[in-house]
């Protein structure tokens, strides 16, 4: 089990989520990529695993309006389209890494 990040910052002007990991440094995620990667029952069929969310319906400028920690293992985002049922475990968030950044 991956430990929690040391910091999570929303960069609203860039529409990025910046996550700092103790061992891996800072990583940035585009908010749209996070929304399209949601694995909740609304976005992915629970029985077949088939993706139900049509990525084409997710606006390029979608934002995050709220973030809440879920225990010690995950974060839940509320997106500007009202979607808020997905839980992103630390492992999943780390897997979705897009742009590793140097520490500093």
N, C-alpha and C positions, 0 to 999 in steps of 0.2 A: 504494500500500500504506500503510495506516494504521500509524503508529508505536505502539509499546507504551504502555499506560497508565503513568502515573507511580506509581500505587498501586492495589492491590486489597485490600479488606478484607471479611471475612465478618462480618456483624452477626447472630450466631446468635440472639440474643434477639428480633430483629425478623424473622428469616428473610429477610434481604436481603443482596445482594452490592453493595458500594459500590465504584465504579470511578472513579478520578480520571484525566482526560485533560488533557494539557498545554494544548490549545487550547479544550477544551469544558467544563472544570470537572468537578465531581462528578456522577455519574449513579448511580442506584440501580435494582437489578433484583430483583424477587421471585424467590426460588429456584424456585418452582413454574413460573413463566413460562419460566425458563431450561431446566428439565427438559422441558417440553412443546415447546420450540423446538429440541430436539436434531435434528440432520440426519444422524446416523450410519446405517449400513445396517440396524441393528435397528429404527430409528424411521421411516425413509423408504426406500421401495423404490428401489434403486440404478438400476433400468432405467426405471421409469415416473415416478419422483418422487412417487408417491402416499404420503401419510402413513400409516404403519402403527401408530404409537402412538395409542392411544385416550386422549385427555387426561383422560377421566373416570376412568381407572384410576390417575392420579397423585394421591396424597394432598395435601390442602391444606397440611399441615404438613411436607412433604418438606424435607429439609435437605441441605446439602453437608457431607460428612465429610472430604473431602480436595481439594486443588487442586494441580495440577502444571503448570508452564510447559512448553510444547511449542516448542522452539527459541526464536526471537525473534518468532514470529508468532501464537501462540495459547496458550490455556489449556485444560486438561482437568479436568473436575470428576468426583469420585466422589460420587454422590448416595446418600442414606440408603436408597434402594430397591435399592442394589447396582449401578446402572447407571453405567458408567464409560468407555464407548467413544466418546462424542462429543467432538469437538474444536471449540472456539469460537475462530475467528480473531479478531484485533482488529477487523477490519471487521465481522464478524458480531455481535460483542458490542456494538459501537457502534450497529449497526442496530437491535438489540433494546432500545435505550434506552426506558425508561418514564417516569422522573421526573427531568428535569434539576434540579440543585440549584445554588444559588449557591456561589461559592468563599468559604470562610471559616468 
